[in-house]
């Protein structure tokens, strides 16, 4: 069962590859790591062909000096199983293990993760090398844990054995082809099956129900891979060693809350654009799904990582300098390394580990900057990393029981993300379907809440459904359900019951419109919630341009320029108060945001995707009192609070190039510098400064 880390303190370090280095650098490297405050390195996960240079010929001793040297300096080691990058001899002996991204078309070799990791031949060799490596070093005192595989779930294999396994999975799930015909609506376009052998391949599929189940099945492959390796490693691991993997949350096979169930602790890899990408005032476009831009997006990653198991997590990789290709060179502004680390710790992190120690001199990641540059002479980055190491040493065990605060619970639906990637509601600027529609909707809600100062807990729909409504109401006074399109009726009923029990439920577009198979519900929308919300709708429309909105209630104050974007539900108001209205349109639309009391609580309905200004305005209406307000923090400043045992903590950061300050709402002490502040004292923040304070007065903020 996935839990909080069992070690004390914050682990700090980097991935380290002595095998990529010239001979004779090991001791100097480890000495500099020790001097920088490193307490952990990750090793071994990328070099199967070094561990096993030829089939059945093993070289297992080369890592011994690394582990010995780390242990001598008090540096722990996370040992990786080297199964995500297969050696050329295996590619030659078993070309059939290459994943087929489309039926009959194999991936070429020359990169990494090109294979179908469910293939029996791959599994045979992967098990053999994993056992060899782990057995060789399990008893070494430096080894504190294991990372199985690396960023799993990169492929959606269409290999023959994978497809046949999918057919078997469907047969187990549905029982008969008649049941599948009925549930998928295969009367449509003459798709009714007479036998399981009639099922077509996914390549040409146009049926949404097929596609959703295909993605669900694919996720079981990644989940099974990690569970299989975790069980294997535990045959050798000591009781004081943990087992994890590192998650890239954008991987197409990943259902993160299911994938981590076999692990001891959650771990993941946040990458983000530095420089203006971490400036409060700048708007920088996201260049890839696996990395982020914007202060809000960094915090969102942390809250997503927490959501995987509703507990603390490790950062197994993050950037020390530029990330990406040779044309993407954006090293951090001074101070941003510490800011980013503190942000991830603020939302539940317990390890900060960079990828990687030394910048490579060869390979596709030559310009992916490490802690040490190509010259291998420590420069500004090394100095800033060392300063962070000293800060984490000063913080010590203060974060051992840290639980970040949350003003709002934000539901996350992996099923809807998959459904929308194939059959989504939003379009790109060129009119083509947007496969990232779910993220656009979810991000609009998260960003609005975050930038208004509200603190967010992200929760998977499965965990939400398993949590009693009384507990939800007690912990989270506001629940936002953006685009929970794929949902069984029990989920919608749980939302309704949450509001009846005293919570404030906010329903977003597409929530209550689809069922558990992404079929449109035969019901007045939003199903189950229309009555409690006091609104319903039959029509909806995409928006080609933002639509201005106005406040329709004295309780709502809108920022200038607030607008609806992307989508509108044509809400019919039955028994609700209109809070925000649209500017006049030919359709005669009125209600953009409504609210209605129900039971001991309230249901509000937002019938659009809010722009940044509208998102912040609604967030301030939902959460009128925040920690940011308590600290009198101006807009470039974030305040993230939490509880660690009997301590109250506040992480405060200035995400701008101009000095500023906040005001302590109660007596507080800086856990790094030791500076003390009385209630009402200004807390100065230099440009891009980040501090963590223990609040020792009566205020809980």
C-alpha positions as CSV (number, residue, x, y, z in Angstrom):
1,X,0.0,0.0,0.0
2,X,1.4,3.4,-1.0
3,X,2.1,5.6,2.0
4,X,4.2,8.6,3.1
5,X,8.0,8.0,3.1
6,X,9.3,6.3,6.1
7,X,12.6,8.2,6.2
8,X,13.1,11.5,8.1
9,X,14.0,14.8,6.4
10,X,14.0,15.8,2.8
11,X,16.2,13.7,0.5
12,X,18.3,15.8,-1.9
13,X,20.4,14.9,-4.8
14,X,20.6,14.0,-8.5
15,X,20.7,11.1,-10.9
16,X,24.3,10.1,-11.3
17,X,25.9,8.2,-14.1
18,X,29.6,7.4,-13.4
19,X,29.5,5.1,-16.5
20,X,29.0,8.2,-18.7
21,X,32.0,9.9,-17.3
22,X,35.8,9.7,-17.9
23,X,37.7,7.5,-15.5
24,X,39.0,9.2,-12.4
25,X,36.1,11.6,-11.7
26,X,34.1,9.5,-9.1
27,X,35.7,10.7,-5.9
28,X,35.7,14.4,-7.0
29,X,32.1,14.1,-8.0
30,X,31.0,12.5,-4.7
31,X,33.0,15.0,-2.7
32,X,31.2,17.9,-4.4
33,X,27.9,16.2,-3.9
34,X,28.6,15.9,-0.2
35,X,29.6,19.5,0.0
36,X,26.4,20.5,-1.8
37,X,24.3,18.8,0.9
38,X,23.4,15.8,-1.2
39,X,21.8,12.9,0.7
40,X,20.7,10.7,-2.3
41,X,21.7,9.7,-5.8
42,X,19.8,7.5,-8.3
43,X,21.9,5.1,-10.3
44,X,21.9,2.2,-12.8
45,X,18.5,2.5,-14.5
46,X,19.6,3.5,-18.1
47,X,22.3,1.1,-19.0
48,X,21.1,-2.5,-19.5
49,X,23.8,-3.0,-22.2
50,X,26.5,-2.1,-19.6
51,X,25.0,-4.6,-17.0
52,X,24.6,-7.2,-19.7
53,X,26.9,-6.4,-22.7
54,X,26.1,-9.6,-24.5
55,X,23.2,-12.0,-24.1
56,X,23.7,-14.0,-20.8
57,X,27.1,-12.3,-20.1
58,X,26.8,-10.0,-17.0
59,X,29.1,-7.3,-15.7
60,X,27.6,-6.5,-12.2
61,X,30.6,-5.2,-10.3
62,X,31.2,-1.8,-12.0
63,X,28.7,0.0,-9.7
64,X,30.4,-1.1,-6.5
65,X,32.8,1.8,-6.2
66,X,29.9,4.3,-6.7
67,X,27.9,2.7,-3.9
68,X,30.9,2.4,-1.6
69,X,31.9,6.0,-2.2
70,X,28.4,7.3,-1.7
71,X,28.1,5.3,1.6
72,X,31.4,6.7,2.9
73,X,30.0,10.2,2.4
74,X,26.6,9.5,3.9
75,X,24.8,9.6,0.6
76,X,22.0,7.1,0.1
77,X,21.3,5.4,-3.2
78,X,18.2,4.6,-5.2
79,X,19.0,1.7,-7.5
80,X,17.1,1.5,-10.7
81,X,16.1,-1.6,-12.7
82,X,17.5,-1.0,-16.2
83,X,14.5,-2.3,-18.1
84,X,13.3,0.8,-20.0
85,X,16.1,0.9,-22.6
86,X,16.9,-2.5,-24.2
87,X,20.3,-3.4,-25.5
88,X,21.0,-3.8,-29.2
89,X,21.7,-7.6,-28.9
90,X,18.2,-8.1,-27.6
91,X,16.7,-6.0,-30.4
92,X,18.6,-8.2,-32.8
93,X,17.6,-11.5,-31.2
94,X,14.0,-10.6,-30.7
95,X,12.9,-7.9,-33.1
96,X,9.3,-8.9,-32.4
97,X,9.4,-7.1,-29.0
98,X,9.4,-3.7,-30.8
99,X,6.1,-2.0,-30.1
100,X,3.7,-1.4,-33.0
101,X,2.2,2.0,-32.7
102,X,-0.1,0.9,-35.5
103,X,-0.9,-2.7,-36.5
104,X,1.9,-4.3,-38.4
105,X,4.3,-1.3,-38.2
106,X,7.1,-1.8,-35.7
107,X,9.0,1.0,-34.0
108,X,12.5,1.6,-35.2
109,X,15.3,1.2,-32.8
110,X,17.8,3.9,-31.7
111,X,15.9,5.8,-29.0
112,X,14.4,4.3,-25.8
113,X,11.2,2.6,-24.7
114,X,10.6,1.4,-28.3
115,X,9.4,-2.0,-27.1
116,X,6.1,-3.6,-26.0
117,X,6.8,-4.1,-22.3
118,X,4.1,-6.7,-22.1
119,X,5.7,-9.0,-24.7
120,X,6.7,-12.4,-23.1
121,X,10.2,-12.3,-24.7
122,X,10.9,-8.9,-23.3
123,X,9.6,-9.9,-19.9
124,X,11.9,-12.9,-19.8
125,X,15.1,-10.9,-20.3
126,X,13.9,-7.9,-18.2
127,X,13.2,-10.2,-15.3
128,X,16.6,-11.8,-15.6
129,X,18.5,-8.5,-15.6
130,X,16.4,-7.0,-12.9
131,X,17.1,-10.0,-10.6
132,X,20.8,-9.9,-11.3
133,X,21.2,-6.2,-10.5
134,X,19.0,-6.2,-7.4
135,X,20.4,-9.4,-6.0
136,X,23.9,-8.1,-6.4
137,X,23.3,-4.9,-4.4
138,X,20.3,-5.4,-2.2
139,X,22.5,-5.8,0.9
140,X,24.7,-2.8,0.2
141,X,24.2,-0.3,3.1
142,X,24.0,2.6,0.7
143,X,20.9,1.4,-1.0
144,X,17.8,3.0,0.5
145,X,15.3,2.1,-2.2
146,X,14.6,1.0,-5.7
147,X,13.1,2.6,-8.8
148,X,11.5,0.0,-11.0
149,X,11.7,0.8,-14.7
150,X,11.5,4.5,-15.7
151,X,8.6,6.8,-16.7
152,X,6.5,3.8,-17.7
153,X,3.6,3.9,-20.2
154,X,5.2,5.6,-23.2
155,X,3.7,3.3,-25.9
156,X,0.2,2.2,-26.8
157,X,1.2,-1.1,-28.5
158,X,-0.9,-2.5,-31.3
159,X,1.1,-5.8,-31.4
160,X,-0.8,-9.0,-32.3
161,X,-0.4,-10.5,-28.8
162,X,-1.5,-7.2,-27.2
163,X,-4.7,-7.1,-29.3
164,X,-5.5,-10.7,-28.5
165,X,-5.0,-9.9,-24.9
166,X,-7.4,-7.0,-25.3
167,X,-10.0,-9.3,-26.8
168,X,-9.7,-11.6,-23.8
169,X,-9.9,-8.6,-21.4
170,X,-13.2,-7.6,-23.1
171,X,-14.6,-11.1,-22.9
172,X,-13.8,-11.2,-19.1
173,X,-15.4,-7.8,-18.7
174,X,-18.6,-8.3,-20.8
175,X,-19.1,-12.0,-20.9
176,X,-20.7,-12.3,-24.3
177,X,-20.6,-10.4,-27.7
178,X,-24.3,-9.8,-27.3
179,X,-23.6,-7.8,-24.1
180,X,-20.8,-6.0,-25.8
181,X,-23.0,-5.1,-28.8
182,X,-25.6,-3.7,-26.5
183,X,-23.3,-1.7,-24.2
184,X,-21.2,-0.2,-27.1
185,X,-24.3,0.4,-29.3
186,X,-22.8,-1.6,-32.1
187,X,-26.1,-1.6,-34.0
188,X,-24.7,1.7,-35.2
189,X,-23.1,1.6,-38.6
190,X,-23.6,-2.2,-38.8
191,X,-20.9,-3.0,-36.2
192,X,-22.7,-5.8,-34.4
193,X,-20.3,-8.7,-33.6
194,X,-21.3,-12.3,-34.1
195,X,-18.1,-13.6,-32.5
196,X,-15.2,-12.2,-30.5
197,X,-13.1,-12.9,-33.6
198,X,-15.1,-10.2,-35.4
199,X,-13.6,-7.3,-33.3
200,X,-11.8,-4.9,-35.5
201,X,-8.3,-3.5,-34.8
202,X,-8.0,-0.2,-33.1
203,X,-6.2,1.6,-36.0
204,X,-9.4,2.4,-37.9
205,X,-11.8,2.6,-35.0
206,X,-14.2,5.5,-34.9
207,X,-16.4,4.3,-31.9
208,X,-15.9,6.2,-28.7
209,X,-16.8,3.3,-26.4
210,X,-14.2,1.1,-28.1
211,X,-11.6,3.7,-27.7
212,X,-12.2,4.3,-24.0
213,X,-12.0,0.6,-23.3
214,X,-8.9,0.3,-25.4
215,X,-7.2,3.0,-23.3
216,X,-8.4,1.5,-20.0
217,X,-7.0,-1.9,-21.2
218,X,-3.7,-0.2,-22.2
219,X,-3.4,1.3,-18.7
220,X,-3.5,-2.2,-17.2
221,X,-0.3,-3.0,-19.1
222,X,1.7,-0.3,-17.4
223,X,0.1,-1.0,-14.0
224,X,0.9,-4.7,-14.4
225,X,4.5,-3.9,-15.5
226,X,5.2,-1.9,-12.4
227,X,3.4,-4.3,-10.0
228,X,5.3,-7.2,-11.6
229,X,8.7,-5.5,-11.1
230,X,7.8,-4.3,-7.6
231,X,7.0,-7.9,-6.5
232,X,10.2,-9.1,-8.0
233,X,12.3,-6.5,-6.3
234,X,10.7,-7.2,-2.9
235,X,12.0,-10.7,-3.0
236,X,15.4,-9.2,-2.4
237,X,14.8,-5.8,-0.7
238,X,15.3,-5.2,2.9
239,X,12.5,-4.0,5.2
240,X,14.1,-0.5,5.4
241,X,14.2,-0.1,1.6
242,X,11.3,1.4,-0.5
243,X,10.1,0.5,-4.0
244,X,8.9,3.2,-6.4
245,X,8.9,4.2,-10.0
246,X,9.1,7.7,-11.5
247,X,5.9,8.9,-13.2
248,X,5.7,11.2,-16.2
249,X,2.0,12.1,-15.8
250,X,1.5,12.7,-19.6
251,X,2.4,9.1,-20.6
252,X,-0.5,7.7,-22.5
253,X,-0.7,4.4,-20.7
254,X,-0.6,5.8,-17.2
255,X,-3.5,5.7,-14.8
256,X,-1.5,7.1,-11.9
257,X,-3.7,6.3,-9.0
258,X,-3.9,2.6,-10.1
259,X,-0.2,2.4,-11.2
260,X,1.1,3.4,-7.7
261,X,-1.0,0.9,-5.8
262,X,1.8,-1.7,-5.8
263,X,4.5,0.8,-4.7
264,X,5.7,2.0,-1.3
265,X,5.8,5.7,-2.2
266,X,4.8,7.9,-5.1
267,X,7.5,9.5,-7.2
268,X,7.4,11.6,-10.3
269,X,9.3,13.9,-12.7
270,X,8.1,17.5,-12.9
271,X,9.8,19.5,-15.7
272,X,9.0,23.2,-16.3
273,X,10.1,26.2,-18.3
274,X,12.4,28.4,-16.3
275,X,13.0,32.1,-16.7
276,X,9.7,33.8,-17.6
277,X,8.0,30.4,-17.4
278,X,8.2,30.9,-13.6
279,X,7.5,34.6,-13.5
280,X,4.1,35.6,-12.2
281,X,3.6,38.4,-14.7
282,X,4.6,36.5,-17.8
283,X,2.5,34.3,-20.1
284,X,4.6,31.7,-21.8
285,X,3.1,29.1,-24.1
286,X,3.5,25.4,-23.2
287,X,5.8,23.6,-25.7
288,X,5.0,20.0,-24.8
289,X,2.6,18.1,-22.6
290,X,5.3,16.7,-20.4
291,X,6.6,20.1,-19.3
292,X,4.9,23.1,-17.8
293,X,4.9,26.8,-17.9
294,X,3.5,29.2,-15.3
295,X,3.8,29.3,-11.5
296,X,0.3,27.8,-11.3
297,X,1.3,24.8,-13.4
298,X,4.3,23.9,-11.1
299,X,1.9,23.9,-8.1
300,X,-0.6,21.9,-10.1
301,X,2.0,19.2,-10.8
302,X,2.6,19.0,-7.0
303,X,-1.1,18.7,-6.3
304,X,-1.5,16.0,-9.0
305,X,1.4,14.0,-7.5
306,X,-0.2,14.2,-4.1
307,X,-3.5,12.9,-5.7
308,X,-1.9,9.7,-6.9
309,X,-2.2,8.2,-3.4
310,X,-3.4,11.1,-1.4
311,X,-0.1,11.4,0.4
312,X,3.5,12.7,0.2
313,X,5.6,12.0,-2.9
314,X,9.2,12.0,-4.1
315,X,10.6,14.2,-7.0
316,X,12.8,11.7,-8.8
317,X,13.7,14.1,-11.7
318,X,13.4,17.8,-12.2
319,X,15.5,20.4,-14.0
320,X,18.6,22.0,-12.7
321,X,19.1,24.0,-16.0
322,X,17.7,23.9,-19.5
323,X,15.6,21.0,-20.5
324,X,14.6,19.6,-23.9
325,X,16.5,19.9,-27.1
326,X,19.6,21.7,-28.2
327,X,17.4,24.6,-29.4
328,X,15.6,25.0,-26.0
329,X,18.2,26.7,-23.7
330,X,16.5,28.5,-20.8
331,X,18.6,28.1,-17.6
332,X,17.0,29.5,-14.5
333,X,17.1,33.1,-13.3
334,X,19.0,33.4,-10.0
335,X,16.7,32.1,-7.2
336,X,14.4,30.0,-9.3
337,X,16.1,26.7,-8.4
338,X,15.2,27.2,-4.7
339,X,11.8,28.6,-5.6
340,X,10.8,25.6,-7.6
341,X,12.1,23.1,-5.0
342,X,10.2,24.9,-2.2
343,X,7.0,24.9,-4.3
344,X,7.2,21.2,-4.7
345,X,7.9,20.7,-1.0
346,X,5.0,23.0,-0.2
347,X,2.6,20.7,-1.9
348,X,3.8,17.5,-0.3
349,X,7.3,16.6,-1.7
350,X,9.8,14.8,0.4
351,X,12.7,14.5,-2.1
352,X,14.2,16.8,-4.7
353,X,16.4,15.0,-7.2
354,X,17.8,16.6,-10.3
355,X,18.3,15.1,-13.7
356,X,21.1,15.0,-13.5
357,X,24.5,15.6,-11.9
358,X,26.8,16.3,-14.9
359,X,25.7,17.6,-18.3
360,X,26.4,15.0,-20.9
361,X,29.0,15.3,-23.6
362,X,27.2,12.9,-26.0
363,X,23.8,11.6,-26.9
364,X,20.4,13.3,-27.6
365,X,20.4,14.9,-24.2
366,X,23.7,16.7,-24.6
367,X,22.2,20.1,-23.9
368,X,19.9,19.0,-21.1
369,X,21.7,20.8,-18.3
370,X,22.8,19.1,-15.1
371,X,24.1,20.5,-11.9
372,X,27.6,20.5,-13.3
373,X,28.2,22.0,-16.8
374,X,30.1,20.5,-19.7
375,X,33.4,22.0,-18.3
376,X,32.7,20.0,-15.1
377,X,33.7,23.1,-13.2
378,X,31.1,24.0,-10.6
379,X,29.5,27.4,-11.5
380,X,26.4,29.4,-10.6
381,X,24.0,26.4,-10.8
382,X,26.2,24.3,-8.5
383,X,26.4,27.2,-6.1
384,X,22.6,27.7,-6.0
385,X,22.0,23.9,-5.7
386,X,24.5,23.9,-2.8
387,X,22.6,26.8,-1.1
388,X,19.4,24.8,-1.5
389,X,21.1,21.8,0.1
390,X,22.1,23.9,3.1
391,X,18.5,25.2,3.4
392,X,17.1,21.7,3.3
393,X,19.6,20.6,6.0
394,X,18.4,23.5,8.2
395,X,14.7,22.5,7.6
396,X,15.6,19.0,8.8
397,X,12.7,16.8,9.9
398,X,10.2,19.7,9.9
399,X,8.3,18.3,6.8
400,X,8.2,14.7,8.0
401,X,4.4,14.8,8.6
402,X,3.6,17.7,6.3
403,X,0.1,17.8,4.9
404,X,-0.6,20.8,2.6
405,X,-3.8,22.8,3.3
406,X,-6.7,22.7,0.9
407,X,-9.6,25.2,0.5
408,X,-11.0,23.4,-2.5
409,X,-11.3,19.8,-3.7
410,X,-10.8,19.5,-7.5
411,X,-11.9,16.2,-9.1
412,X,-9.7,14.6,-11.7
413,X,-11.0,12.1,-14.2
414,X,-8.5,10.0,-16.1
415,X,-11.3,8.3,-18.0
416,X,-12.5,11.7,-19.2
417,X,-9.0,12.7,-20.3
418,X,-8.8,9.5,-22.4
419,X,-12.3,9.9,-23.8
420,X,-11.7,13.6,-24.7
421,X,-8.3,12.7,-26.4
422,X,-10.3,10.8,-29.0
423,X,-13.7,12.4,-28.9
424,X,-13.5,15.7,-27.1
425,X,-15.7,18.9,-27.0
426,X,-13.1,21.5,-27.9
427,X,-11.3,22.5,-31.1
428,X,-7.9,23.9,-31.8
429,X,-7.5,27.3,-33.5
430,X,-7.4,25.6,-36.9
431,X,-10.7,23.9,-36.2
432,X,-9.3,20.4,-35.7
433,X,-10.2,18.5,-32.5
434,X,-8.1,19.2,-29.5
435,X,-6.8,16.0,-28.0
436,X,-5.8,17.9,-24.9
437,X,-9.3,19.3,-24.3
438,X,-9.6,17.8,-20.9
439,X,-6.4,19.4,-19.7
440,X,-7.5,22.8,-21.0
441,X,-10.8,22.6,-19.0
442,X,-9.2,21.2,-15.9
443,X,-6.3,23.7,-16.0
444,X,-8.7,26.7,-16.4
445,X,-10.3,25.8,-13.1
446,X,-7.1,25.0,-11.3
447,X,-5.3,28.2,-12.5
448,X,-8.2,30.4,-11.5
449,X,-8.3,29.0,-8.0
450,X,-4.5,29.1,-7.6
451,X,-4.1,32.6,-8.8
452,X,-6.8,33.8,-6.5
453,X,-4.9,32.4,-3.6
454,X,-7.0,29.3,-2.9
455,X,-5.2,26.1,-2.1
456,X,-6.3,23.0,-4.0
457,X,-6.4,19.3,-3.3
458,X,-6.7,17.3,-6.4
459,X,-8.5,14.0,-6.0
460,X,-9.2,11.1,-8.4
461,X,-12.8,10.2,-9.0
462,X,-12.3,6.7,-7.6
463,X,-11.0,8.0,-4.3
464,X,-13.7,10.6,-4.1
465,X,-16.4,7.9,-4.5
466,X,-14.7,5.8,-1.7
467,X,-14.7,8.7,0.8
468,X,-17.8,9.3,2.9
469,X,-19.6,12.6,2.2
470,X,-19.4,13.7,5.8
471,X,-15.6,13.4,5.7
472,X,-15.5,15.3,2.4
473,X,-17.6,18.1,3.7
474,X,-15.5,18.4,6.9
475,X,-12.2,18.5,5.0
476,X,-13.2,20.4,1.9
477,X,-15.9,23.1,2.0
478,X,-15.8,23.5,-1.8
479,X,-15.8,20.7,-4.4
480,X,-15.3,21.6,-8.1
481,X,-16.1,19.0,-10.7
482,X,-14.8,20.2,-14.1
483,X,-15.7,18.0,-17.0
484,X,-16.4,14.8,-15.2
485,X,-17.9,13.5,-18.4
486,X,-17.2,9.8,-18.0
487,X,-18.9,8.9,-14.7
488,X,-21.1,6.2,-13.4
489,X,-24.3,7.4,-11.7
490,X,-23.0,6.7,-8.3
491,X,-20.3,9.4,-8.8
492,X,-23.0,12.0,-9.6
493,X,-25.1,10.9,-6.7
494,X,-22.0,11.3,-4.4
495,X,-21.6,14.8,-5.7
496,X,-25.3,15.5,-4.9
497,X,-25.0,14.0,-1.5
498,X,-21.9,16.1,-0.7
499,X,-23.9,19.2,-1.4
500,X,-26.9,17.9,0.6
501,X,-24.6,17.3,3.5
502,X,-23.3,20.9,3.6
503,X,-20.7,21.3,0.9
504,X,-20.6,23.8,-1.9
505,X,-20.5,21.8,-5.2
506,X,-19.4,23.6,-8.4
507,X,-20.4,21.7,-11.5
508,X,-18.5,22.4,-14.7
509,X,-19.3,21.7,-18.4
510,X,-19.8,18.1,-19.5
511,X,-20.2,16.9,-15.9
512,X,-23.3,14.7,-15.7
513,X,-23.6,14.4,-19.5
514,X,-21.9,11.1,-20.1
515,X,-22.0,7.7,-18.4
516,X,-19.2,5.2,-17.5
517,X,-18.8,4.3,-21.1
518,X,-18.8,7.8,-22.5
519,X,-22.3,7.4,-23.8
520,X,-24.5,10.4,-23.7
521,X,-27.0,10.0,-20.9
522,X,-30.7,9.6,-21.7
523,X,-31.6,12.3,-19.2
524,X,-32.1,16.0,-18.7
525,X,-28.6,17.5,-18.3
526,X,-26.8,17.6,-15.9
527,X,-28.2,14.2,-14.9
528,X,-28.8,13.7,-11.2
529,X,-27.6,17.3,-10.5
530,X,-30.2,19.3,-12.5
531,X,-32.7,19.4,-9.7
532,X,-30.2,20.3,-6.9
533,X,-28.6,22.9,-9.2
534,X,-31.9,24.4,-10.2
535,X,-30.9,24.6,-13.9
536,X,-31.0,22.3,-16.9
537,X,-30.0,22.5,-20.6
538,X,-30.5,20.7,-23.9
539,X,-28.3,22.9,-26.2
540,X,-24.7,23.9,-26.1
541,X,-22.2,25.5,-28.4
542,X,-18.6,26.0,-29.0
543,X,-17.4,29.6,-28.9
544,X,-15.3,31.0,-31.7
545,X,-14.2,34.0,-29.6
546,X,-14.4,35.0,-25.9
547,X,-17.8,36.1,-24.7
548,X,-18.0,39.0,-22.2
549,X,-19.7,38.4,-18.9
550,X,-21.2,40.7,-16.2
551,X,-21.9,40.2,-12.5
552,X,-25.6,39.5,-11.9
553,X,-25.2,39.4,-8.1
554,X,-23.9,41.8,-5.6
555,X,-21.9,38.9,-4.1
556,X,-19.8,38.6,-7.3
557,X,-17.0,41.0,-8.2
558,X,-15.5,40.4,-11.7
559,X,-12.1,41.4,-12.8
560,X,-12.0,43.7,-15.9
561,X,-12.1,41.7,-19.1
562,X,-13.6,38.5,-17.5
563,X,-15.0,36.3,-20.3
564,X,-16.4,32.9,-21.2
565,X,-14.3,30.9,-23.6
566,X,-14.5,27.7,-25.7
567,X,-18.0,26.5,-24.8
568,X,-21.4,27.5,-23.5
569,X,-24.2,25.4,-22.1
570,X,-27.6,27.1,-22.9
571,X,-28.7,27.0,-19.2
572,X,-32.4,27.2,-18.5
573,X,-32.9,28.6,-15.0
574,X,-35.5,26.6,-13.1
575,X,-34.9,27.5,-9.5
576,X,-31.5,29.1,-9.1
577,X,-29.9,32.5,-8.6
578,X,-27.9,33.9,-11.6
579,X,-24.5,35.0,-10.4
580,X,-22.8,35.8,-13.7
581,X,-24.5,36.6,-17.0
582,X,-23.4,36.7,-20.6
583,X,-23.3,39.8,-22.7
584,X,-26.3,39.8,-25.2
585,X,-26.2,37.2,-27.9
586,X,-28.6,36.1,-30.7
587,X,-29.4,33.0,-28.7
588,X,-30.6,35.1,-25.8
589,X,-28.3,33.4,-23.3
590,X,-28.4,34.7,-19.8
591,X,-26.8,32.4,-17.1
592,X,-23.1,31.7,-17.1
593,X,-22.9,30.9,-13.4
594,X,-25.8,30.0,-11.2
595,X,-26.2,28.9,-7.6
596,X,-28.9,27.3,-5.4
597,X,-29.1,26.0,-1.9
598,X,-29.9,22.3,-1.5
599,X,-30.1,20.5,1.8
600,X,-27.4,21.9,4.1
601,X,-25.2,23.0,1.2
602,X,-25.2,24.5,-2.2
603,X,-24.8,23.6,-5.9
604,X,-23.4,26.1,-8.4
605,X,-23.2,25.5,-12.1
606,X,-20.6,27.1,-14.4
607,X,-21.7,26.6,-18.0
608,X,-18.5,27.7,-19.7
609,X,-14.7,27.5,-19.6
610,X,-13.5,30.6,-17.7
611,X,-10.7,32.7,-19.0
612,X,-8.0,33.6,-16.4
613,X,-9.9,36.7,-15.1
614,X,-13.2,34.9,-14.8
615,X,-11.6,31.9,-13.2
616,X,-9.9,34.1,-10.5
617,X,-13.1,36.1,-10.0
618,X,-15.2,32.9,-9.4
619,X,-12.4,31.5,-7.1
620,X,-12.6,34.6,-4.9
621,X,-16.4,34.2,-4.7
622,X,-15.9,30.5,-3.7
623,X,-13.0,31.1,-1.2
624,X,-13.3,34.7,0.1
625,X,-10.6,34.1,2.8
626,X,-7.2,32.7,1.9
627,X,-3.8,32.3,3.5
628,X,-2.5,34.7,0.9
629,X,-4.8,37.4,2.3
630,X,-3.8,36.5,5.9
631,X,-0.2,37.2,4.9
632,X,-1.1,40.5,3.1
633,X,0.7,39.0,0.0
634,X,0.7,41.0,-3.2
635,X,0.0,39.2,-6.5
636,X,3.6,38.1,-7.4
637,X,3.7,36.2,-4.1
638,X,2.3,32.8,-3.3
639,X,1.5,31.5,0.2
640,X,1.2,27.7,0.7
641,X,0.4,26.5,4.2
642,X,0.2,23.2,5.9
643,X,0.4,21.2,9.1
644,X,3.3,18.9,10.1
645,X,2.5,17.2,13.3
646,X,1.9,20.0,15.8
647,X,3.6,22.6,13.5
648,X,2.0,25.1,11.2
649,X,4.1,25.9,8.2
650,X,4.0,28.6,5.5
651,X,5.9,28.5,2.2
652,X,6.1,32.1,0.9
653,X,7.7,32.9,-2.5
654,X,8.1,36.1,-4.6
655,X,7.7,35.1,-8.3
656,X,9.0,38.3,-9.8
657,X,12.1,40.3,-10.3
658,X,11.1,43.1,-7.9
659,X,11.6,42.9,-4.1
660,X,8.4,42.9,-2.1
661,X,7.2,41.8,1.3
662,X,4.4,40.1,3.2
663,X,3.1,40.7,6.7
664,X,3.3,38.0,9.3
665,X,-0.3,37.3,10.7
666,X,1.2,35.8,13.8
667,X,4.6,35.1,15.4
668,X,6.8,33.1,13.0
669,X,10.4,32.0,12.5
670,X,12.2,31.3,9.2
671,X,13.3,27.6,9.4
672,X,16.4,28.3,7.3
673,X,17.8,31.7,8.4
674,X,16.3,31.6,12.0
675,X,14.9,35.1,11.5
676,X,12.0,35.8,13.9
677,X,8.9,37.9,13.2
678,X,6.2,39.1,15.5
679,X,2.6,39.4,14.4
680,X,2.4,42.4,12.1
681,X,6.1,42.4,11.2
682,X,6.9,42.8,7.5
683,X,8.7,39.7,6.1
684,X,11.0,41.0,3.3
685,X,11.2,39.0,0.1
686,X,14.0,39.8,-2.3
687,X,13.5,39.1,-6.1
688,X,12.6,35.5,-6.6
689,X,13.0,34.7,-2.9
690,X,11.5,31.6,-1.3
691,X,11.2,31.1,2.5
692,X,9.5,28.5,4.7
693,X,8.3,29.8,8.1
694,X,7.0,28.0,11.1
695,X,4.0,29.9,12.5
696,X,4.1,30.0,16.3
697,X,1.4,32.4,17.1
698,X,-2.3,32.0,17.5
699,X,-3.1,32.3,13.7
700,X,-3.4,29.0,11.9
701,X,-2.5,30.7,8.6
